[in-house]
């Protein structure tokens, strides 16, 4: 039996985020499963007699793979518009990558994309942007990115400057 299970860092952070921020949704998923046949499946299993470890591993592997596939699919859909990219790229170029790890930067960029897409949807519901609002949007994009970087940054004690 192969017991190697590799999880992406994105999936681990998604699990952490769900546990911290979506407790009700997670509870509702479990309730829904119980109400729709999970108890019947559980009754079929003799919990006193341990189930085949290979089968248990395959179930965990299939579950985690499905969640990771969903995560990748949905992250790909969270794309920045050309104007948003033009606003963020100059800010990214100003960041010294020696002082920030790639995991923090990647996570921050993903969160920034999501935030900017929400802002853009709100703006699309309202009037067209005028020149002043366009300037605010550019400033807002950079602010959101830096805010996300600060939220995700976990300084180590080895770093001289924090």
TORMARPA-507128 format. One record per residue (C-alpha): x, y, z; residue in one letter. Coordinates in Angstrom, 3 decimals, decimal comma. Layout:
// residues N
<pt c1="X" c2="Y" c3="Z" resn="a"/>
...
// end
This chain:
// residues 162
<pt c1="0,000" c2="0,000" c3="0,000" resn="x"/>
<pt c1="1,311" c2="3,414" c3="-0,962" resn="x"/>
<pt c1="0,661" c2="5,879" c3="1,845" resn="x"/>
<pt c1="2,076" c2="8,940" c3="0,112" resn="x"/>
<pt c1="-0,369" c2="11,792" c3="0,147" resn="x"/>
<pt c1="0,773" c2="15,138" c3="-1,158" resn="x"/>
<pt c1="-1,323" c2="18,243" c3="-0,571" resn="x"/>
<pt c1="-0,692" c2="21,572" c3="-2,181" resn="x"/>
<pt c1="-0,034" c2="24,534" c3="0,066" resn="x"/>
<pt c1="-3,115" c2="26,176" c3="-1,440" resn="x"/>
<pt c1="-5,296" c2="23,272" c3="-0,361" resn="x"/>
<pt c1="-3,894" c2="23,338" c3="3,156" resn="x"/>
<pt c1="-4,570" c2="27,071" c3="3,397" resn="x"/>
<pt c1="-8,078" c2="26,530" c3="2,000" resn="x"/>
<pt c1="-8,776" c2="23,934" c3="4,692" resn="x"/>
<pt c1="-7,459" c2="26,323" c3="7,346" resn="x"/>
<pt c1="-9,596" c2="29,169" c3="5,986" resn="x"/>
<pt c1="-12,736" c2="27,017" c3="5,861" resn="x"/>
<pt c1="-12,251" c2="25,835" c3="9,440" resn="x"/>
<pt c1="-11,744" c2="29,417" c3="10,633" resn="x"/>
<pt c1="-14,300" c2="31,240" c3="8,486" resn="x"/>
<pt c1="-16,957" c2="28,820" c3="7,278" resn="x"/>
<pt c1="-17,893" c2="26,805" c3="10,357" resn="x"/>
<pt c1="-21,615" c2="27,157" c3="9,654" resn="x"/>
<pt c1="-21,246" c2="26,103" c3="6,037" resn="x"/>
<pt c1="-19,121" c2="23,120" c3="7,061" resn="x"/>
<pt c1="-21,658" c2="22,140" c3="9,709" resn="x"/>
<pt c1="-24,463" c2="22,437" c3="7,139" resn="x"/>
<pt c1="-22,548" c2="20,152" c3="4,761" resn="x"/>
<pt c1="-22,228" c2="17,501" c3="7,490" resn="x"/>
<pt c1="-25,925" c2="17,893" c3="8,406" resn="x"/>
<pt c1="-26,912" c2="17,600" c3="4,759" resn="x"/>
<pt c1="-24,832" c2="14,421" c3="4,406" resn="x"/>
<pt c1="-26,423" c2="12,867" c3="7,499" resn="x"/>
<pt c1="-29,922" c2="13,759" c3="6,322" resn="x"/>
<pt c1="-29,290" c2="12,358" c3="2,836" resn="x"/>
<pt c1="-27,990" c2="8,857" c3="3,425" resn="x"/>
<pt c1="-24,699" c2="9,016" c3="5,315" resn="x"/>
<pt c1="-26,213" c2="7,254" c3="8,342" resn="x"/>
<pt c1="-27,317" c2="4,350" c3="6,128" resn="x"/>
<pt c1="-23,777" c2="4,063" c3="4,751" resn="x"/>
<pt c1="-22,349" c2="4,221" c3="8,267" resn="x"/>
<pt c1="-24,682" c2="1,447" c3="9,445" resn="x"/>
<pt c1="-23,271" c2="-0,838" c3="6,740" resn="x"/>
<pt c1="-19,753" c2="-0,517" c3="8,162" resn="x"/>
<pt c1="-18,657" c2="-2,662" c3="11,088" resn="x"/>
<pt c1="-16,658" c2="-0,076" c3="13,017" resn="x"/>
<pt c1="-15,465" c2="-2,716" c3="15,503" resn="x"/>
<pt c1="-13,763" c2="-4,595" c3="12,681" resn="x"/>
<pt c1="-11,226" c2="-2,238" c3="11,109" resn="x"/>
<pt c1="-11,735" c2="-1,622" c3="7,437" resn="x"/>
<pt c1="-9,049" c2="-2,303" c3="4,865" resn="x"/>
<pt c1="-6,347" c2="0,416" c3="5,270" resn="x"/>
<pt c1="-5,836" c2="0,560" c3="1,492" resn="x"/>
<pt c1="-9,512" c2="1,380" c3="1,034" resn="x"/>
<pt c1="-9,428" c2="4,036" c3="3,757" resn="x"/>
<pt c1="-6,393" c2="5,663" c3="2,172" resn="x"/>
<pt c1="-8,067" c2="5,648" c3="-1,256" resn="x"/>
<pt c1="-11,153" c2="7,355" c3="0,183" resn="x"/>
<pt c1="-9,071" c2="10,098" c3="1,814" resn="x"/>
<pt c1="-6,999" c2="10,491" c3="-1,339" resn="x"/>
<pt c1="-10,077" c2="10,739" c3="-3,591" resn="x"/>
<pt c1="-11,697" c2="13,305" c3="-1,268" resn="x"/>
<pt c1="-8,613" c2="15,517" c3="-1,061" resn="x"/>
<pt c1="-7,997" c2="15,253" c3="-4,812" resn="x"/>
<pt c1="-11,577" c2="16,325" c3="-5,560" resn="x"/>
<pt c1="-11,296" c2="19,344" c3="-3,252" resn="x"/>
<pt c1="-7,957" c2="20,307" c3="-4,794" resn="x"/>
<pt c1="-9,399" c2="20,016" c3="-8,314" resn="x"/>
<pt c1="-12,288" c2="22,295" c3="-7,313" resn="x"/>
<pt c1="-9,849" c2="24,776" c3="-5,781" resn="x"/>
<pt c1="-7,654" c2="24,922" c3="-8,888" resn="x"/>
<pt c1="-10,676" c2="25,288" c3="-11,173" resn="x"/>
<pt c1="-12,093" c2="28,154" c3="-9,125" resn="x"/>
<pt c1="-8,753" c2="29,931" c3="-8,650" resn="x"/>
<pt c1="-8,276" c2="29,908" c3="-12,411" resn="x"/>
<pt c1="-11,650" c2="31,639" c3="-12,800" resn="x"/>
<pt c1="-10,565" c2="34,415" c3="-10,427" resn="x"/>
<pt c1="-8,574" c2="36,262" c3="-13,070" resn="x"/>
<pt c1="-7,612" c2="39,885" c3="-13,028" resn="x"/>
<pt c1="-8,841" c2="42,138" c3="-15,804" resn="x"/>
<pt c1="-6,191" c2="43,823" c3="-17,963" resn="x"/>
<pt c1="-6,726" c2="47,132" c3="-16,176" resn="x"/>
<pt c1="-6,345" c2="45,488" c3="-12,764" resn="x"/>
<pt c1="-3,123" c2="43,785" c3="-13,895" resn="x"/>
<pt c1="-1,768" c2="47,118" c3="-15,118" resn="x"/>
<pt c1="-2,530" c2="48,600" c3="-11,694" resn="x"/>
<pt c1="-0,975" c2="45,813" c3="-9,609" resn="x"/>
<pt c1="2,132" c2="44,880" c3="-11,615" resn="x"/>
<pt c1="4,004" c2="48,167" c3="-10,903" resn="x"/>
<pt c1="3,320" c2="47,690" c3="-7,175" resn="x"/>
<pt c1="4,623" c2="44,100" c3="-7,299" resn="x"/>
<pt c1="7,803" c2="45,238" c3="-9,044" resn="x"/>
<pt c1="8,518" c2="47,606" c3="-6,147" resn="x"/>
<pt c1="8,477" c2="44,756" c3="-3,620" resn="x"/>
<pt c1="11,808" c2="43,242" c3="-2,704" resn="x"/>
<pt c1="11,253" c2="39,515" c3="-3,141" resn="x"/>
<pt c1="14,159" c2="38,870" c3="-0,793" resn="x"/>
<pt c1="12,047" c2="40,128" c3="2,079" resn="x"/>
<pt c1="8,900" c2="38,141" c3="1,304" resn="x"/>
<pt c1="8,389" c2="34,469" c3="0,603" resn="x"/>
<pt c1="6,621" c2="33,247" c3="-2,527" resn="x"/>
<pt c1="3,849" c2="31,537" c3="-0,549" resn="x"/>
<pt c1="2,849" c2="34,821" c3="1,060" resn="x"/>
<pt c1="3,009" c2="36,662" c3="-2,265" resn="x"/>
<pt c1="0,965" c2="34,024" c3="-4,109" resn="x"/>
<pt c1="-1,704" c2="33,898" c3="-1,418" resn="x"/>
<pt c1="-1,857" c2="37,697" c3="-1,287" resn="x"/>
<pt c1="-2,233" c2="37,958" c3="-5,066" resn="x"/>
<pt c1="-5,071" c2="35,432" c3="-5,050" resn="x"/>
<pt c1="-6,868" c2="37,321" c3="-2,284" resn="x"/>
<pt c1="-6,294" c2="40,609" c3="-4,106" resn="x"/>
<pt c1="-7,828" c2="39,159" c3="-7,280" resn="x"/>
<pt c1="-10,914" c2="38,109" c3="-5,369" resn="x"/>
<pt c1="-11,257" c2="41,512" c3="-3,665" resn="x"/>
<pt c1="-10,775" c2="43,412" c3="-6,935" resn="x"/>
<pt c1="-13,331" c2="41,255" c3="-8,720" resn="x"/>
<pt c1="-15,850" c2="42,063" c3="-5,974" resn="x"/>
<pt c1="-15,111" c2="45,800" c3="-6,311" resn="x"/>
<pt c1="-15,422" c2="45,594" c3="-10,088" resn="x"/>
<pt c1="-18,797" c2="43,829" c3="-9,861" resn="x"/>
<pt c1="-20,064" c2="46,534" c3="-7,496" resn="x"/>
<pt c1="-18,853" c2="49,251" c3="-9,845" resn="x"/>
<pt c1="-20,472" c2="47,542" c3="-12,833" resn="x"/>
<pt c1="-23,799" c2="47,638" c3="-11,008" resn="x"/>
<pt c1="-23,450" c2="51,390" c3="-10,595" resn="x"/>
<pt c1="-22,453" c2="54,141" c3="-13,007" resn="x"/>
<pt c1="-19,501" c2="54,130" c3="-15,372" resn="x"/>
<pt c1="-16,236" c2="55,207" c3="-13,796" resn="x"/>
<pt c1="-15,261" c2="58,820" c3="-14,181" resn="x"/>
<pt c1="-11,627" c2="60,003" c3="-14,086" resn="x"/>
<pt c1="-11,605" c2="60,532" c3="-10,300" resn="x"/>
<pt c1="-13,036" c2="57,062" c3="-9,626" resn="x"/>
<pt c1="-10,479" c2="55,538" c3="-12,011" resn="x"/>
<pt c1="-7,663" c2="57,086" c3="-9,941" resn="x"/>
<pt c1="-9,267" c2="55,767" c3="-6,736" resn="x"/>
<pt c1="-9,517" c2="52,291" c3="-8,251" resn="x"/>
<pt c1="-5,800" c2="52,310" c3="-9,137" resn="x"/>
<pt c1="-4,895" c2="53,398" c3="-5,613" resn="x"/>
<pt c1="-7,366" c2="50,858" c3="-4,191" resn="x"/>
<pt c1="-5,730" c2="47,968" c3="-6,118" resn="x"/>
<pt c1="-2,319" c2="48,706" c3="-4,659" resn="x"/>
<pt c1="-3,774" c2="49,202" c3="-1,181" resn="x"/>
<pt c1="-5,622" c2="45,890" c3="-1,339" resn="x"/>
<pt c1="-2,474" c2="44,061" c3="-2,454" resn="x"/>
<pt c1="-0,333" c2="45,536" c3="0,313" resn="x"/>
<pt c1="-3,065" c2="44,924" c3="2,874" resn="x"/>
<pt c1="-3,215" c2="41,256" c3="1,880" resn="x"/>
<pt c1="0,575" c2="40,923" c3="2,001" resn="x"/>
<pt c1="0,649" c2="42,355" c3="5,511" resn="x"/>
<pt c1="-2,176" c2="40,039" c3="6,635" resn="x"/>
<pt c1="-0,393" c2="36,971" c3="5,265" resn="x"/>
<pt c1="3,164" c2="37,864" c3="6,273" resn="x"/>
<pt c1="4,486" c2="35,795" c3="9,154" resn="x"/>
<pt c1="7,892" c2="37,181" c3="10,151" resn="x"/>
<pt c1="10,402" c2="34,794" c3="11,608" resn="x"/>
<pt c1="12,642" c2="35,495" c3="14,561" resn="x"/>
<pt c1="15,657" c2="35,084" c3="12,265" resn="x"/>
<pt c1="14,774" c2="38,226" c3="10,326" resn="x"/>
<pt c1="16,632" c2="41,300" c3="11,535" resn="x"/>
<pt c1="13,990" c2="43,794" c3="10,397" resn="x"/>
<pt c1="10,220" c2="43,167" c3="10,635" resn="x"/>
// end
